[in-house]
């Protein structure tokens, strides 16, 4: 199936669409002729993306929505189906980062990561999937994990935990859809990006100053990740790669197949040999091509 035959003319709902890979996916969906529903808590950011898409001739609607709120996600689904049309592509993308040793992580920051990165995906699935399954139209669900979903990294425990969870959630959802008899038209896919340009590191939570908290370690890790950002992949190029792989029918959608694929292989080898985890180096996160 070609990208155009799969997605052109349909409705795409993208959470976390105000920046980074979410905005890149929105821009590429607009270029395919999709009607794009931009959902984010940052009203100014999605308004800017909306205006950009409209200036390029695309149809775009911005909706302020907090994925942590199940009622808000249900309202987003109801509004989309009532006012715009059936959803062909749901992208549960909204996510946040957190730096610092796990024992130094403020409880509020832990909850923020879990509520957005994991529960936000669940709320999206629960709000939209029953409506998508209620027709025989072809539809896709993309849940954003990360290369962090197949590796272990020090000083980023909450984020890495959340992305492992999203990957498992998506694998289980894939099996649920098959078991329920909807796999003929509902395509569940796990998005596993490598380094893609975004502001996730700048806006990441850190560690509160205190007599036992290591704020220096947390901020050193943030600086290291910002260095990686300098060599990261352009979001629009990442989106093009993901749409192409999705149209091919792959389950795991990788922005940088060589780099992310090698991380997946290493994870499999670590589990198979039952070795303790080892930290990953900067080079393993850089894209193979720019």
DOZALO-106976 format. One line per 2 residues: number of its first residue (from 1); their letters; for each residue y, z, x of C-alpha. Coordinates in Angstrom, 3 decimals. Example, Ala and Ser with C-alpha at 12.3 -4.5 7.8 and 13.67 -1.06 7.14 Angstrom:
REM DOZALO-106976
1 = AS = -4.500:7.800:12.300 ~ -1.060:7.140:13.670
***
This chain:
REM DOZALO-106976
1 = XX = 0.000:0.000:0.000 ~ 3.451:-0.890:1.315
3 = XX = 6.317:1.583:1.431 ~ 8.310:-0.471:-1.063
5 = XX = 5.482:-0.814:-3.557 ~ 4.769:2.924:-3.341
7 = XX = 8.262:4.361:-3.576 ~ 10.926:1.781:-4.474
9 = XX = 12.682:2.528:-7.753 ~ 11.173:5.951:-8.357
11 = XX = 12.771:9.384:-8.474 ~ 12.667:11.594:-5.367
13 = XX = 13.425:15.331:-5.527 ~ 14.152:16.853:-2.122
15 = XX = 14.843:20.528:-1.502 ~ 16.861:21.509:1.545
17 = XX = 18.471:18.072:1.319 ~ 21.826:19.082:2.760
19 = XX = 20.947:18.644:6.432 ~ 18.268:17.859:8.988
21 = XX = 15.052:16.168:7.983 ~ 15.806:16.779:4.300
23 = XX = 18.980:14.709:4.532 ~ 17.132:12.083:6.573
25 = XX = 14.465:11.778:3.887 ~ 17.172:11.508:1.229
27 = XX = 18.937:8.727:3.123 ~ 15.738:6.755:3.603
29 = XX = 14.671:7.260:-0.011 ~ 18.065:5.929:-1.077
31 = XX = 17.580:2.857:1.105 ~ 14.261:2.241:-0.658
33 = XX = 16.081:2.169:-3.969 ~ 14.913:5.561:-5.145
35 = XX = 17.042:7.790:-7.346 ~ 17.515:10.854:-5.162
37 = XX = 17.888:14.389:-6.505 ~ 19.424:16.512:-3.742
39 = XX = 18.680:20.225:-4.079 ~ 20.112:22.875:-1.762
41 = XX = 21.979:26.189:-1.810 ~ 24.817:24.581:0.168
43 = XX = 26.890:22.795:-2.480 ~ 29.257:21.186:0.015
45 = XX = 26.433:19.808:2.150 ~ 24.577:18.090:-0.700
47 = XX = 27.832:16.812:-2.177 ~ 28.542:15.125:1.154
49 = XX = 25.058:13.577:1.278 ~ 25.438:12.494:-2.368
51 = XX = 28.725:10.746:-1.607 ~ 27.226:9.051:1.446
53 = XX = 24.246:7.758:-0.541 ~ 26.444:6.513:-3.366
55 = XX = 28.714:4.750:-0.889 ~ 25.628:2.914:0.356
57 = XX = 24.763:1.828:-3.185 ~ 22.094:4.414:-3.917
59 = XX = 21.823:6.597:-7.003 ~ 22.043:10.271:-6.087
61 = XX = 22.473:13.545:-7.970 ~ 23.199:16.891:-6.325
63 = XX = 21.946:20.153:-7.832 ~ 22.661:23.578:-6.345
65 = XX = 19.329:25.352:-6.391 ~ 17.792:28.326:-4.589
67 = XX = 14.077:27.677:-4.030 ~ 13.481:31.438:-3.906
69 = XX = 14.197:31.594:-7.641 ~ 11.270:30.325:-9.752
71 = XX = 13.484:30.025:-12.842 ~ 15.956:27.883:-10.915
73 = XX = 13.166:25.601:-9.731 ~ 11.821:25.287:-13.263
75 = XX = 15.303:24.405:-14.485 ~ 15.535:21.771:-11.740
77 = XX = 12.242:20.240:-12.882 ~ 13.224:20.323:-16.550
79 = XX = 16.649:18.792:-15.840 ~ 15.151:16.050:-13.681
81 = XX = 12.594:14.981:-16.276 ~ 15.049:15.283:-19.150
83 = XX = 18.100:13.599:-17.616 ~ 16.779:11.356:-14.829
85 = XX = 13.116:10.474:-15.215 ~ 9.572:11.198:-14.003
87 = XX = 9.303:12.262:-10.375 ~ 7.507:9.922:-8.023
89 = XX = 8.135:11.995:-4.883 ~ 8.568:15.769:-4.620
91 = XX = 9.547:17.029:-1.163 ~ 9.345:20.799:-0.742
93 = XX = 11.394:20.900:2.432 ~ 13.782:23.878:2.347
95 = XX = 13.189:26.172:5.297 ~ 14.772:28.693:7.673
97 = XX = 14.044:30.013:11.170 ~ 13.909:33.495:12.694
99 = XX = 14.050:34.600:16.329 ~ 13.010:37.875:17.935
101 = XX = 9.959:40.010:18.535 ~ 8.030:40.614:15.340
103 = XX = 8.561:44.378:15.521 ~ 12.319:43.867:15.880
105 = XX = 12.590:41.532:12.864 ~ 14.686:43.071:10.069
107 = XX = 12.741:43.407:6.825 ~ 15.405:41.383:4.999
109 = XX = 14.981:38.530:7.497 ~ 11.196:38.588:7.099
111 = XX = 11.552:38.375:3.347 ~ 14.062:35.540:3.661
113 = XX = 11.632:33.441:5.699 ~ 8.674:34.159:3.426
115 = XX = 10.651:33.658:0.214 ~ 12.156:30.328:1.283
117 = XX = 9.500:28.791:3.506 ~ 6.383:29.823:1.566
119 = XX = 7.351:30.929:-1.933 ~ 9.875:28.102:-2.186
121 = XX = 7.052:25.594:-1.744 ~ 4.926:27.418:-4.322
123 = XX = 7.783:27.479:-6.827 ~ 8.302:23.747:-6.327
125 = XX = 4.632:22.985:-6.882 ~ 4.440:25.218:-9.934
127 = XX = 7.581:23.755:-11.531 ~ 6.925:20.066:-10.922
129 = XX = 3.209:19.404:-10.525 ~ 2.144:20.020:-14.152
131 = XX = 4.754:17.455:-15.253 ~ 3.594:14.999:-12.592
133 = XX = -0.033:15.425:-13.639 ~ 0.843:14.959:-17.311
135 = XX = 1.181:11.207:-16.807 ~ -0.970:8.566:-15.178
137 = XX = 1.888:7.404:-12.936 ~ 1.413:7.458:-9.168
139 = XX = 3.208:10.432:-7.618 ~ 3.436:12.150:-4.249
141 = XX = 3.916:15.785:-3.221 ~ 5.061:16.439:0.344
143 = XX = 5.129:20.015:1.625 ~ 6.958:20.579:4.909
145 = XX = 4.952:22.469:7.470 ~ 5.790:21.968:11.154
147 = XX = 4.213:21.541:14.546 ~ 4.727:25.313:14.376
149 = XX = 2.024:25.301:11.710 ~ -0.624:24.446:14.319
151 = XX = 0.579:26.451:17.325 ~ 1.524:29.998:18.295
153 = XX = 4.930:30.752:19.815 ~ 6.340:34.099:20.945
155 = XX = 9.623:35.328:19.464 ~ 9.278:33.129:16.359
157 = XX = 6.499:34.978:14.533 ~ 7.904:34.883:10.965
159 = XX = 8.641:31.161:11.079 ~ 5.325:30.237:12.689
161 = XX = 3.466:32.404:10.180 ~ 5.250:30.680:7.298
163 = XX = 4.441:27.191:8.541 ~ 0.759:28.026:9.023
165 = XX = 0.836:29.284:5.437 ~ 2.446:26.090:4.112
167 = XX = -0.180:23.986:5.843 ~ -2.989:26.051:4.303
169 = XX = -1.272:25.982:0.908 ~ -1.062:22.191:1.067
171 = XX = -4.671:21.771:2.131 ~ -5.768:23.982:-0.774
173 = XX = -3.457:22.118:-3.175 ~ -5.035:18.837:-2.101
175 = XX = -8.463:20.228:-2.999 ~ -7.164:21.708:-6.264
177 = XX = -5.796:18.337:-7.358 ~ -9.140:16.696:-6.587
179 = XX = -11.090:19.441:-8.370 ~ -8.856:19.124:-11.433
181 = XX = -9.463:15.372:-11.610 ~ -5.937:14.154:-10.788
183 = XX = -6.487:12.648:-7.337 ~ -6.375:9.123:-8.741
185 = XX = -2.609:9.347:-9.136 ~ -1.391:12.578:-7.466
187 = XX = -1.177:12.302:-3.682 ~ -0.721:15.618:-1.846
189 = XX = 0.388:15.295:1.779 ~ 1.280:17.762:4.527
191 = XX = 4.353:16.896:6.583 ~ 4.040:18.160:10.148
193 = XX = 7.259:17.369:12.039 ~ 7.893:17.856:15.697
195 = XX = 11.434:18.360:16.953 ~ 13.876:16.687:14.540
197 = XX = 17.637:17.156:14.730 ~ 18.865:19.840:12.312
199 = XX = 20.966:22.994:12.210 ~ 17.961:25.262:11.614
201 = XX = 18.261:26.975:15.001 ~ 21.966:27.726:14.664
203 = XX = 21.492:29.260:11.198 ~ 18.325:31.167:12.121
205 = XX = 18.139:34.906:11.693 ~ 18.136:37.148:14.723
207 = XX = 17.682:40.806:15.587 ~ 20.029:43.630:14.631
209 = XX = 21.455:45.578:17.543 ~ 19.790:48.940:17.975
211 = XX = 18.490:51.386:20.572 ~ 15.026:49.759:20.683
213 = XX = 15.782:46.179:19.610 ~ 15.691:43.390:22.187
215 = XX = 18.548:41.173:21.035 ~ 18.647:39.399:24.390
217 = XX = 15.100:38.090:24.029 ~ 15.872:36.800:20.532
219 = XX = 19.013:34.977:21.622 ~ 17.315:33.592:24.740
221 = XX = 14.680:32.033:22.474 ~ 17.403:30.580:20.256
223 = XX = 19.035:29.009:23.329 ~ 15.698:27.546:24.424
225 = XX = 15.184:25.940:21.026 ~ 18.731:24.559:21.049
227 = XX = 17.858:22.885:24.360 ~ 14.911:21.225:22.609
229 = XX = 17.233:20.044:19.845 ~ 19.161:17.999:22.410
231 = XX = 16.084:15.773:22.835 ~ 14.960:15.865:19.204
233 = XX = 14.228:12.908:16.941 ~ 16.843:11.420:14.626
235 = XX = 16.166:12.512:11.013 ~ 16.386:8.984:9.606
237 = XX = 13.883:7.684:12.159 ~ 11.615:10.611:11.316
239 = XX = 11.898:9.781:7.615 ~ 10.940:6.156:8.188
241 = XX = 7.824:7.234:10.062 ~ 6.832:9.685:7.319
243 = XX = 7.277:7.186:4.495 ~ 5.182:4.614:6.359
245 = XX = 2.345:7.066:6.954 ~ 2.485:8.277:3.347
247 = XX = 2.145:4.728:2.042 ~ -0.906:4.304:4.290
249 = XX = -2.525:7.223:2.447 ~ -2.682:9.716:5.302
251 = XX = -2.883:13.414:4.518 ~ -1.141:14.721:7.656
253 = XX = 2.235:13.014:8.120 ~ 3.483:13.381:11.702
255 = XX = 6.995:12.515:12.853 ~ 5.818:12.177:16.467
257 = XX = 2.099:11.321:16.258 ~ 1.405:11.661:19.987
259 = XX = 3.128:15.002:20.509 ~ 2.193:16.658:17.219
261 = XX = -1.304:15.172:17.332 ~ -1.928:16.651:20.772
263 = XX = -0.780:20.058:19.499 ~ -3.248:19.767:16.617
265 = XX = -6.041:18.866:19.016 ~ -5.192:21.802:21.243
267 = XX = -5.230:24.131:18.236 ~ -8.648:22.833:17.214
269 = XX = -9.959:23.319:20.750 ~ -8.568:26.861:20.912
271 = XX = -10.326:27.803:17.673 ~ -13.561:26.053:18.627
273 = XX = -13.723:27.832:21.979 ~ -12.429:31.116:20.500
275 = XX = -9.860:31.467:23.270 ~ -6.824:33.736:22.911
277 = XX = -3.635:31.852:22.011 ~ -1.348:30.607:24.757
279 = XX = 2.386:29.865:24.348 ~ 3.513:26.263:24.193
281 = XX = 6.006:24.826:26.633 ~ 9.199:22.943:25.840
283 = XX = 7.683:19.613:26.881 ~ 5.029:19.813:24.178
285 = XX = 7.706:19.820:21.488 ~ 9.764:16.896:22.739
287 = XX = 9.295:13.562:20.957 ~ 7.307:10.925:22.794
289 = XX = 9.896:8.296:21.872 ~ 13.591:8.373:20.940
***
